[in-house]
Amino acid sequence: MDFYDLDLNDYVLDALDDMNFTDTTPIQEHAIPPILEGRDVMGVAQTGTGKTAAYLLPVLSKLADGGYPKDAINCVIMSPTRELAQQIDSAMQGFAYYLDDISSVAVYGGNDGVRYEQEKRAMQSGADVVIATPGRLISHLSLGNIDLSRVSFFILDEADRMLDMGFCDDILLIAKALPKEHQTIMFSATMPGDILSLAHSILRNPVEVKLAVSKPADNIKQSAYLCYEPQKLMVVKRMFEEEPPHRVIIFVGSKKKTKELAISIIRAGYNARAMHSDLSQAERDDVMFGFRSGKIDILVATDIVARGIDIDDIALVINFDVPRDEEDYVHRIGRTARAGRGGKAVTFVNDKDMLFFRQIERFLGKEIYKEKMPEEFGETPAYHSSPRSKGHGGKGRYRGKGRGKPHHNKKKEQN
């Protein structure tokens, strides 16, 4: 569908022309009309499908058409991370290029007092659109720096990640500060039970727009190593010896493990940094700047923090830990092979994660190629094609040289 087939404001369409945006994505095609009609919308779509434009374009069009107070905050957009808030703000500037009367401010933590005062002044002067992380907005709300009593649009972007990060109570507290009559738009990449519960709490008779999770791009070369936990770092080092790392993201299952792995890789002589929620915002900005500029070759990160990473030329994604569902797998490896480039995605599968990896393969409709482990790394786990298999050999099963775990001393295992 062409954007001109939608009832968008002419000035918004002019901005889209300048940006060479002509055809809608599926989420835009199905979400924009009900938003323009004033309906609440529950959208389920993965990262990279164009969902930011799916809510910004109709909201900006409605604001541009008039009828909203000039001295009030008319729209609040919630983001789980500062990085995503900055991306939304950047998209806002592009789409609203010809809308001189519509102002916005991005509100997020990790800044000095000067930035905090700037946010306060912008909100009190009636910025039309506030793009905020939950914690920072709660801070301003508790100090009386922001009046949400006349908000017309309340938007939650990546709601599942906000709940993962423990922001559910904050979201509900913010929602209570809104007027009874307002339009709520909620986007999430996944739809677990807690998201459904939140949706039932804040949405009124919503239009549901759900897109099936796309399969990974064909130009991503996917493979896996069957290995015990202590062998994972050995494989990483061997990979980097064979091909010097550049533009690599390593996804890890926990914050603690992220820190430990980054330290181990740095000690091995590689230029790596960890990205996790314990870093101050200034430190996170420094890491991201270093990675974007090429000064840092390897980024070790958790899923939650990595959602805000929008870099087109990632060469390699390593799943150090198998993600717990297929959608997270698609999100992770989708960081590579963007903008028509090729890319590689490698997953380490230990004996405890085979069930989750089998689920990923079933979703993909194919078996991911298993790389051969170097013999000197010791025995490896057998891969079972079904949950009840116990490694008795046969087609589709992969075995190491023996039945035991690799030889390693307890001291190394604890490290």
N, C-alpha and C positions, 0 to 999 in steps of 0.2 A: 504494500500500500504506500502511496505517496503521501508525504506530510500535508500536501495541499488538499488531500481528500478529507482531512480532519478540520474541525472548526477552530483552528488556532488563530490567535491574533496576528494581524498582518506584520507588525513589527517583529514578532517572534519568528515568523516565516522568513522575513528578510535576514535575520541573524543566521537562521539555518542555511539559507542560500549562500551566505558568505562563508560558512563552515563546510560547504559542499555536502550537506546532509540532505538527501532526497527521499530515500525509502525508509520506512519504519521497520524496526525489528518486531518480531512477534509480540514481545511483552509491551512494546509501545502501541502497536496496533490495537491490542485488546484492553489495555489499561487506560489510555488517554480518553476515549469517549466517555466511560462512566465517571471519570474524575471531572471532566468538563460538565457533566450532568449534575454534579454535586453529590454523587454517591460515595459512601465509604468503600474502600477497595482493599482486599487482601491479596497481595501478589506473591507468588512463589517462583523465583527465578534465580539462577546462579549468577555469580559475578561475570561481567563481560557481556551481558545480554542487552545492555542499554537501559537498565531500569532507572538510572539517575534522570535521564531525559524523560522517561515515562511519567515521572511525577513532576519534574521541574517545568516542562513545557506547558502542560495544562494549567498549573497553578500560576505561572507567570502570565499566561494568556488571560486568566480570569482577573488577576490583579490589574493588568494593563487595560482591560475593558472597563474598569472603574467600579465604583460602588462600595469601596472599602475605605476605612478611615485613614487619613494621611498622618495622623499623629499617634498611631498605634502599631504594635507588632501584629502583623496579619498572618504570618506563617512561621511555625517552628519545625525545624528538621533535626531529628536526633540521629547522631552517628556514634558507633561504638568506639572509634579511635580518632585521634587528632588527624592522622594521615588521611583517613577517608573524609573527614570534615573539610580538609583543605582541598581535596579533589572535587567535592560537591561545590565548594565555594568557587573554584576555578571554572567549573561547568556553568555555574550561575552567571559569572561575569560574561561568558561567551553568549549564552542564550538571551541575556538581558541587555545586550550591547546597545540596542536602540531604545531601551526603556529607561529614559533619563529620570523619570519620577520614582523608580523603584530602587530602593536601597537595601543592602544586606550587610550582615556582619557575621564572621565566624568566631565562635566562642569555645575555647578549649583550654585545658589545663597545661601546666608546665611552663608558664610564662612569668615574667617579672611583674612587679606592681604597676609599671607604666602601661603594659598591655592590658592588665585587668581594669585599669581606670578607663582606657580607651573603649573596651567592651561595654563598660557601664554607661559611658556617655552615649555611645551609639544606640544602646537599647532604650535608654531613657528619652532619647530624641525621636524615637519611633521608627527604627529600622523596620522595613516591611518584612524582611525575611531574616530569621535568626537560625544559623546552622551551628549546632552545639553538641558537645559530648555531655552525657548525663550528669557526671560529677560536677563539672564546671557550672552547668545551668542551675543545679541544685544550690551551689554556693551563692550564686547571684540571687536566686529566688529567696533563700533564707535571710539574706541581708536587705531584701526589699529593693534590689537594684533593677528588677524587671517586673513588668505588669503583663500578665498573660490573660487578663480578663476579656480582651476583645480579639483573641486569636481566632481566625477562621479556618486555618489548615494546620493539622498536626500530622507530621510525617515521621515514621520510624523506618530507617534504612538499616538493613542487615540486623533485623530484630533478633535473630537466633544468636548472633555473636554478642549482642548486648546482654542477653540472658546468660550466655556462657560466662560472661565477665562479671556477673552478679549485679546487674543494673535493674533487675525487675522492680524492686521496691522504689528506686528512683523514678523509673518510668511512670509507675502508678501515682507517685506523689506529684509529678509534673502534670499528669493527666487531670488530677483533682483540681489543679489551679486554673484549668481551662474553663471557658464558658460552656454551658450546657449544650448550646447549639454550635457545633463546629464539625468540619469534615475531617475524618481520620483516614490516612493512607498508610498501609503497613506492607513492607517488603521483607521477605526472608528467603534465604537460599534453601532452607530445610523447614519441615513442618513437624517437629516433635511435639509431644503432649504439652509441654510448658508454653510453647508458642500458641497452640490452640487455646489454652486457658487464657493467655494474655489477650488474644484476639477477641474472645468472647467478652472480656472485661471492658474493652475500650472501643470496639467496633459495633456499629448499628446496621444490621441487615446488609452486610457487605457484599459487593460483587467479588467473586473469587476468580482470580486469573492465575492459573497454574500451568507452567510449562514443564514438560518432561526434561529431566537433566540430559543435556547433550553429551554425546560420546566425545572423548578426547579427539583433538584434531589428528588427521591421518599423518601429518608430518612430524608427529612426536614419536620417536623411537622408544618404545617401552620395554623394559626388561626387569629382571629380579634376581637377587642372590638369596639362596637358601643358606642361612647361617645361624649359628648360636649367637647370643647377645655379645659375648666377648670378641667375636670375630668381626663385628660390624666396623669398628674403628680400623682394624687391619685392612679391610677391603677398601675403606675410604682412602687410606694412605696409598695403597697399591694403585687405585684409580688415578690419584693425583700424581703419582710417579710416572705413570704411563702417558698421561695427558695433563700438563700443567693447568690448574683450575683458573677459570676466569668467568665471571658472571654466573656463579653457582649459588643456589639456595638449598640448604639442607633443612628439612622439616623434622622436628623432634616432638615427641609426645608430651613433654612436661617442661616447665620452666627450669627446674633444677637440672634436668638432663641437658637442656640447652646450654646452660652455663658451663657444665662440665665438658661437654663435647667441644665447645668453642675453645676452651683452654687447652684441651688435648691437641686440637688441630694447630693452634698457634705454637705450641711447644714443638710440634713436628716441623715447624719452619714455614708455615703457610700464613698468608695474610687474611685472617678471618676475624669476624666480630659476631657477638651474640646480640640478638634482638629479643628483648623480653620486657614484661611489664614492671620489673623492678628498676629499670633504668629511668632516670629523670627525663623529662621531655627534651631538655637540651642535649642529653646524651643520645636519645633516640634520633633526634634531628641530625646529630653529628654522624651517627652510624649510617643513616639513610643517605646523607650527602656523600659520604665516602664511597658507599656502594654504587650510587647513581653515577658518580664521577669516575669510577673505575679505580679509585685508590684502595678499595677493599674488594678482594676477589671472591670471598666466600661469606655468605650471610647464613648464620645458624639461627633459626627462628621457630616459634610455636605458630600454630594455625591462627590464633586469635590476633596476634600482632601482625602477622603477615597479610591479613586481609586488606591492610591499607597500602600494600606495595603494588604500585602500578608501573612496571618497567617492562618495556617491550622486548629487550634483547637478552633475556636469560638463556644461557646456553645449556645448562644442566640443572635438573631438579632431582634431589636425592630424598627419598622418603626413608629416613633413618629408622623411623617406626612406622608400621603399617597404620594408616588412618582407620578409624572405627566404622566408617561407612563409605559407600561408593561415591557419594556426592562430595565429601571432603577430598577423596582421591582425585576426582575430576578438577576440583578447585585448585588443588596443589599443583598437579602437573600442567594445568592450563597456564601457569606462569611462564612456560617456555613455548617456543614455536608460535609466537605472536607476529602479527604484521607480515604474514607470508613466509617467515623464516622457519628453518627446521630446528629441532631441539631434541634433547634426550631426557628421559625420566627413568630413574633406577630406584627400585624398592628393595629394602632388606627385610626378609621374612624369617623370623625365628620360629622355633617350634610352638610357641604359645600363640602366635598371630596367624596361623594358617587358616583358621576358620574365617577371619575377617578378609584375608586375601582371596579365599575362594569366593566369597560374596562379591568382591570387586570383579573377579574374572567372570562370574555369572552375569553380572550387570553389563560388562563389556561384550559378552557373547563370544569370548575367545580366551584361550590360555596364553598368558604372558610368557614370553621367552625367558627361560631360566639360564642365567650365565653360569659358566663353569668356574667353580671356586679353585684357586690355586691349591695344589696338593699339599704344599707345606703348611697350609693353614689348619690342617687336620680334618677330622670327620665332620660331616654336615648332617642336618636333619633330613629325613625322608619327606618328600612332598606327597600328601595323600589327596587323591582326587575326590574323596568323599569323607565326611566327618568320622565314619566308623573305620576307615582304613588305618592300619597300624604299620604301614611301611613294608608290605610283603612283596614289593616289586610289581612289575607289570607296566603296561602302557600308561603314560601320563603321570608316572611317579618318578621322583628323582631321589637318588640315594647318594650318600657320601661313601667314604671308603670303609666305614665300619658302623657299629651300632651305638657307640658311646659318644659322649660329648668330647669336644676337643680338649687336649691336654693343656692345662694352664694352672698356675698356682693360685691359691686363694687371695694372696695379696693383690695380684693383678686384677682379679675379678672384682674386688672391692673398689678399686680405683676406677 
